[in-house]
Each structure stands twice: as structure tokens, then as C-alpha cells.
Amino acid sequence: MKETSTVHDRPPPAADDVTNALRRQGYARYRTADLGIHPAAHNGDLGQIDDAFAGLPPDPYAPHTNRYRRYSHAVYLPWTGQLSFTPGAPDATYGSVTEYWQDDHNPEYPDMRRQLPDIPAALRSNALLLGLIHADLAQAMWLEDLHRAPVYVGVHLLKLAVHNRADTAVSSPDCLHQDGGSHATFTFAHLVGCANIRGGENTIATPDSAGRQPDDLPHGAVHARFTLTEPLDGYAVHDHRVSHHVAPVHLGEGPGPGERRILIIGVAPFGPRL
């Protein structure tokens, strides 16, 4: 059954309400201006990010899903404000790779430690990317658990691209899900751009909706459904309090290929390993 009565396609909250919305309901939508970032001031930086998306390799674990990706880790020290990317492992195909693990929260790859191609080294000093990371961290730092340990930051470039009417591009997993980790895990999504596509609707729902499709949920389980369309607009989720999903992408009615480019930034405390 498609839920309609509790679905809200409201505009993102005002700047001073983003953190409050995230604290209150476990998710928030926002415009870049709400984060204190103005894309017009970063045209060169956005162009560099777009260039990185143009060169994304296919997902090495699902090369026929029309999904392309790169991923890297960074560490943030809240007591100094220092952010540093960690080096990936050498790889003959991609130059370097970084481990990506969602424990048992991804039913397509349960407890599988995947190795994904790193983001380009030049992108690690991109002022817009660094600004988005620090803005996202600021939205999460109300949680006391993030002040007492180094903070893990996962930086994920994801593109869904289609070239003909028969193509379908899907994210992973293709169901409502959580990203796993501690109760201090957050996921931030920033749309870099999209063109000539149908689909790509985001759904935010209750935690126990994980593993299901949005249209199959009972009354009241869906918190929000919306489609990101403006560059660098996005949303955030406090992972253990909600589940989330993005619908598959199909080719639109215009000429040429279609694609959806999104930057995902994950935030979680590093745990001791000794």
C-alpha cells in the first residue's frame, strides 16, 4: 500500500532549525545555504567534484547495476578541529582502495568487507568538499559521544547513470535500510547534480521498516518522501532512529544519457580496538 497521509514533501527547514530537526525527529532536510555554504562562491571547486564524478569507475562488486562509486576515510579530532584523510591500501587496478563495511545492515552484502576505489587525491583538499564535511560535523556535534573520541568520516561519491530506456540504475541496498554502527552514527547526503532522469525519490521511515520497500509500508511508517533536484541540497539521518532509501533511476524524456550524482558523508565515533 502506498502511504500518502503521513508523507510530507515540505521545504527544508530554516538554517537555525536544521540541527533541531535532526535532534527532534532523527532526520532533517536542508539547502546548502542552511549550512552556510553558497555554491556560487565555489564554482571551481564544484567543477573539480563534477570532474571526479565523470571519472567514477563502476561498482566493482556490481558492475552491471549502472552504479559508479569511490570511497575514502578521514579522521576528525573534535578537540583540535583537525581533519585528515587516511591513506588507502595499494591496488593494481584503482591505485588505492579503502575498506567499506556495513556489518549486517546491507542484506546484499551481509558482514562483507568490501574494498572500494579511493576518491582522487586532489579532491581531498577541495575547499567545497572540506566545507561540506565540516558543516555536516557541526550538525552532528550536539551528540556528546562525538566529543570524547576521534570521529570517523566516510566520504562516498555515488553516481547512478542510465543511457537507454531499458536501463535501471539502483543504489545498494535497494530497500529501506540503516547504515549500521553506533548510536552516534549519522549520514549526510548532498546532491551534486542530476539530469534527464526519472525516479531517485528519497524515503525516510521508521527503523523497523528496514528491509522493506516504501510502497509496502503500513500507515504511519513513512516520515517523508522527497526528490532532491537542486545542486548541493540534501538531507541527514541519525542512523539508528530511522531507515532510508533512494528509488531506482530511469532515463528521462530528454536527449542523451541521464545521471544522479550524490555525495554521502558518514559520521561516527572511532571505537577502541585494543
N, C-alpha and C positions, 0 to 999 in steps of 0.2 A: 504494500500500500504506500503510495507517495504521500509523505507528510506535507501539509501545507499550513495548518492552523498555527503551528508554533515556529514556523520558519520566518526569519527576519532578514531582509536584504536592506538593512539600514546603512546609511553612510558611516564611514569610520568616525570614531569619537574625536572630540577636540583634543588638542595637544596635551592639556593637563589631565585628561581623563584616560589616556591610554593605559598607564600603569594601574590606575584604579580599576579599570575594566578587567585587566589581566588578573589582578588580585581577587576581585569580587567573583568573577564567573569562570575563570580558568582559560579565557581566550580574549583576544582583542583584535580589532581591525584598525589600520592606520594608513595615513598618507605619509609620504616622506617628509612633508613639512612638519607633521606632528613629531617627528624625530629630530627636528632641527636641521634637516638636510634639504638642499634645494638643487634638483638635478641640473638646472640651467647653469649653475656655478661649477659643474663637474663634467662638462661636455667631453673633454679629452679623456677623463677617467672612465666615463661611461662607454666611450668608444673603445677603450682598451678592454673593458669587460666584454663588450659585444664581440670583439675580435677573438677573445678566448672561447666564447660560446660557438663561434663559427668553426673553430677547430676542435670541438669536443669529439672524442672517439666514441664509438658505440659501447654500450654497457658490455663489458667483457663476459658477464655471466648470462646475458640475454641479448645477443647481438641482433635478433630478428624482431625486437619489440619496438623499434623506432624510438628507442630511448638512448640518450647520449649523456655522458657524465664525467666529471672529475671531482676529486675529494681530497682535502688535506686537514691536518690537525693544527691547532695553535693552542698556546697556554697563556692564560691571563693571570697576573698576580694582583689581586684586588688591593693589597696594601701598598703597592707602588704604582699601579696603573699601567704596568708594562705588559705588552702583548708580543709574543714571539712565536713564529711558526716552527713546528718541529720538522726535522728532515725525514723524508720518506726512505723506503728501502730501495736500493738499486734494482732496476728491472730492465731486461734486454729489450722489451717491446715498447714500454712507455717512458723509459728513462728513470722514473721512480714511482713507487706506489705506496699507499697508506692503507692500513687495516681499517675496515669498516665492519662493525659488529652490532647487531640489534638483538642479541641474545635470542629469546624465543618469541619476540614481538612481531617478527615478519614470518608469516606462515609459508611464504615461498622459499625462504632460506633459514629454517629454524636452527638457531645456535651455530650458524656458519660464519666463519671469519673470512670475509672477502677482502681481496686486495684490489683497490681501485686506483686508477691513474691520478697522480697528484695534479693540483692546479698549477699553471705555469709559474715559474719562479718570479717572473717580472710582475705578476699580479699581486704578489704578497706585499708590495709597497704601494699599491694603488690607493690613492687618498680616499676615493669614494668607498672602496671596499672596507678600508680600515675605519672610516667614519660610520658605516653601517654596522660593523661589528661592535664598535664602542657604544653606539646608540642602542643596540639590542641588549648589550650587557647592562646598560643603565636602566633598561626597562625590567630587568630581572633581579637587580641587586637589592631590592627590598627584602628578599628572602635571606634570612640570617645565615643559613647554611653556606651561602656563596661567599661569605666574608672570611671564613676560617681555613680555607684550603685553596690551593691553585685551582683555577677554573679551566675546564676543558672546553674548547671551542672547535666545533666541526664546521668546515666551510665546504659547501657542496654546490657545484654547478650542475644543473639538470636541464636538459632540453628534450622536449617531445616534438618530433618532426615528422611530417607526412608529405608525400609527393603526389599521390593519386587517390581517386575516390575509394579504392579498395583498402587503403592503409588505415590502420588504427595504431595510435601511439599510447602506451599505458605506463603509468608510474608503478612503483613497487613498494608495498603490495597493492594490488588493485582491489582494495576493500578498506573500510574504516579500520584504523589501526592506531597504536601508540608506538612511540619510538624507543621506549624502554629506558632503563637506567633508574636513577634515584628519584625521590620525590622532589628533588631540586633541579630536574631536567626541564628545559624549555626549548621550543623550536620556533624559529622566526623565519618567515618566508617573504621574499621581496621579488616581485615580478620585474624582470629586466626588460621584457618586451614580448609581444605576441603579434602574429599577423596571419590572416587568412585561415582561421581555424574555427571549428565548431566544437563545443564541449569545453573541458577544462574547468568545470564548476567545482568549487570547494564546498565541502560539508564539514561542519563541526557538530559532534553529537556526544552523547553520554559515554563514559568509559566502557560500560558493558555492551556497547554497540560494536566494539572491535570485532573484526572478522566478518561483518555483515555489509550488505550494500545499502546505501542511503534510502532507496525506494522501498526496501523491505522492513524498515523500522516501524515499531509501534508508535502510536500517538504520543507526542511529548518527548521523544528521544532525540529529535533534531533541535539543536540550538540555533544554527544559522546555515544558510546556503547562499553563496555569492560567487561571482566570477570576477577575478581581477583583470582589469583592462588597461590601467594607466601605468606607465613606467615607474617602477620602484614603489608602487603601493603594495601593501602586504597585510599579513596577519601574524599573530603569535599565539601559541598554546602553551599552557602549563601542563606538561605531558600527562601526568598521572590522573588529571582531573577531567580530561575529555579524550575523545578519539577524533581522528580527522582523515580526510580522503580527498583526492582530486580525481575527477572523472576523466576517462579516456578522451583523447583528442582526435578529431577527424578533419579532413580538408574542408575549407570553407568554399564560398561561391566565387571568390576572386581568382585572378590568374596566378599561376606559379605555385610553388610549394607553400606549406603552412608550418608554423612552429610556435612553440610556447617555451620561453626561456625564463628560468627562475633560479634565484639564489637562495639556498637554505642555509641558515646558520643555527647550529645546535649549541646549547649552553648547559653544562652540568659540572658539578664539583668533581675533581680528581679524587679518587679514593686511595688510601694507603695500600701498598702491595707487599709489605714486609711481614 
